[in-house]
Amino acid sequence: MIHGHLLPHSLLQGIDLAGMILLAGSSAFRVLVIATPSREVSRLERCLPFFLIAVGLADLILRSQMITGRHGSEVLSLLPTVLFKTHFGNVWIARILLLFVLGTSAVRGRNGAALAVCGLLLLTESLSGHAADSGTLSFAVLADWLHLLAVSAWIGGLVSLAFSLRRWIASGEPEVSSALVIEVRRFSTLAGLCVAVIVATGGFQIWHRVGSLAALLQTPYGQTLTVKLVLVLMLLSLGALNRFVIVPKLSSDQAASRKLFKTVAYEIG
């Protein structure tokens, strides 16, 4: 019965995590890069919390079925037990409340407060994942949380940057504005810091969860992690191209900058 729920549960988890990364990344972008991002990002920040609440409700029903082995009205009657007497339920309540705060006007226009709420939102992910198997207050949870924060600021921020680049391309302006140059340079610095945190916390997670090179290559979890490492290396290559090739040319060669900006926008957007 549980195996039949694994695929939809994994799908919901993936959607949930991607949404949280986008939310946290856009908030980090507001605080650390530019306080007024594109209209598309603002619209995403308003709508995404409510979409994630809907995803969370679907996951609650599915997880309750997995926990209790019941279906239909039977599982609905057991929801209070799941919510208030299980670790999953407690974390789920905290996550929904945080999403509700992000979706309402409680933190709108308060970028620092929104970023703090997003940080707590990512913490609920760490508290409900494999890292929490070592204990709620374990170093594994801290490392996983820092890993998610860095990934969100990098990948989620990259989405915000992509919208800015597309807006500039659509404007048809012949030269790159100084504001956009500053935006890219700030994000490039932020991305470099994020990569350092990702490498450090990722290395700890590999050591903590896998333990050996043989396990990394021979176990299903290790093989999945290997694929993830390859994808990260590809993203690092793009980041290095941006940091060491594109960014230094922004002010010195406007024509080259336009071509490079277009290439980057289509690659990351």
N, C-alpha and C positions, 0 to 999 in steps of 0.2 A: 504493500500500500504506500509506504513511504517512498519507494523508488519511483512510483508513478507520479509523485509530486516534485521530484528533484528538478526536472527540467523547467517547469513553470516557475518554481521557486528560484532557481538560478537566474532565470530571465528577469524576474521581478527585482532580484537583488542587483543585477547588472544595471537595470534602468535606474534604480534608486541611487546607486553609487555614482553613476554618471551625472545624474541631476544634482546631487550634492556637490560634486566636484565643480560643476558649472556655477552653482550658486556661490560657493566659497571662493572660486577663482575670480568671479566678477566683483565680489566684495573686496578681495585683496587688491584687485586692479584699481578700484576706486580710491583706496587708502594709500597705496604704495606707488601708483603710476600716474593716474589722472582722475580727478574727482568727478568729472562729468563725461562718462563714456557715451557711446552712441545710443540712439533711440532704441535700436534693436536689443541692446543689452538691458536697458531699463525695462523694456517690455518683458524680456525673459525673466528678470528678477521679480516682476509682479505676478506673472502667471505660473512660473515653475513650482513655487511652494505648494500651490493648491493641486497641481498635477501630482506632485510627490505624495501629498496626503492621500489622494485617490489610490496611488500605487501602494502606499502603506496599508490602507484598508484591505486591499486585495491580498496583500502578503499576510496580514493578520488572520484572515479567514483560512488561507492555505496553511500557514504554520500551525494554526489551532487544529486543523484536521490532522496534520502530521503528529502533533503532540498527543492528542486525545484519541485518535483513530475513529472519530465520529464524523458524520456528514449532515448536511441540511440543517433542520431545526435543532437537532441534537447538539451540533457544534456551536450554534448560536447561544444556546442555553449555558454553555460552558465558557463563553468568552470572558465573563467576570473573573473566573478562576485563572484563566490564562493571563489576563491583563494584570491582576493584582497579586498573584501568587507564584509567578515565574519570573526568572531573570529577563527573558525575552520580553514579557509583557511590560515590565517596569521600564526597560530601555525604550520600548515602542511608544509608550505614553510620553516620555520625555522628548522623543524625536518629533512626534506629532505636535506637541505644544510649541517646540522651537520653530517648526515649519509654519505654524499658525502665526507666530510672532513676526516671522519674516514676510508673510503674505499680507499682513495688515499694515496699518500706518504706524505701528508702534515704533519701528526703527527707521521708517522712511525718511530720507534726508539726513540721517545720523550714520554716516559711513562707518565710524569706529564701532558703534554699537552693533550694526549689522554684521560686521566682520567677526566680532566676539560671539554673536549668536551662531554664525556659520561654523566657527571653531568648535563650539559645543556640539553642534549638529554632527560634525565629523567625529567627535569623541564618541557619540552614540554608536557610530559604525564600528569603531575599534572595540567598544565594550560588548558588541554583539557578534564579533567575529572570532576567528581562531586564536587571536592574541589573548582574548579574555580567558582562554582555557588555563592560562598560567596564573590567573587571579585578577580581580578587578583593578587592584593597585599595583600590578606587576610592571616591571621594566618593559616587558613585551608589549603591553598596552600603550605605554608612553612612546615606544619606538614606532609602533604602528600608527599612532595618532600624528606624530611628527611627519611620518612618511606621507600620510594622507594630506596633511596641511601643505607640504611642499609640492606634491603632485597637483593639488587643486590650484595653488598659486601659479604653477607653471602651465599646466594644460588648460585649466579654466581661464587663466589670464590670456593665454594664446588665442582663445576664441574671441575674447573682448578685443584684442589687438587686431584680429582678422576683420572684425566689423569696422574698425577704424580705417584699416587699409582699403577695404572695399568702398567705404564712403568717399575716401580721397580719390580713388580711381573713377568712381561714378561722377565725381564733380567735374572731371575734365580739366582740372587746373594743371598748367604746364610745369609748375615747380612744386617740390615738396615743401609744405609749410614748416616753419621752425617749431611750431607746437607739436607736429607729428614726429619730427626728428627727436625732440625731447622725449616724447612718449615711447618711441622705439628704444631709445638709449636707456631709459629708466627700466623698461621691461627687460631689456637684455641683461642689465645688472641683476635684477630680481631673479631672472631665470638661472643665472649662474649660481646664485646662492641656493636656489631650490635644488639644482642638480647635486650640489655638494651634500645637502641633507638627504636627498633621495639615495645617493650612493652609500652614505654612511648607514642609514636606517635599513636600506635594502640588504646590505651586507650582513647586518645583525640578524635580520629575519631569515636569511638563507642559513646562517649558522645555527640559529635557534630552532628552526623547523625542519631542516634537512639534515644537517650535521656532517655530511660527507659528500665528496664529489660523486661517488658511486650512486648514492641515493638521489643526487640531483639529476643523474642521467637515466636511472633505471626505474624510479617510482613514478606513478602517474602525477603526483603533486610536483615532484622535481622536474618532470618533463614540461608541465604547464608553466612552471616558474622559468624554465629555460626559454620557452617561447616569449614570455614576458620580458626577459632580459634582452633578447634579440630586438624586440620592438623598442625597448628603451634605448638601446644602442643606436637604432635608426633615428630616433628623435634627438638623441644627443648629437648625432652627425649634423642634422638640420640646424640644431641650436648653435653648434660650433661655426657652421657656415654663416649664420646670421651675425654671431658675435664678432668673428674675426675677419669676415669678408664684406658683409653688407653694411654693418653699422659704421665702420671707419670711412666709408665712401659717401655717407649721406650728405655731408656739408661740402665736400670738395668737388663733386661731380653730379650736378642736378639731373642731367640727362640719364646718366647711368643709374642714379638713384630711382628714377621713375621706372625704368625697366626692372631693376632689382625688386622694387616694392611690388610690382605686378606679379613677378614670379613668386615671391613669398606669399602674397595674398592668396593666390590660387593654390599653392601647395598646402597652406594651413587652413584654408577656408573650404 
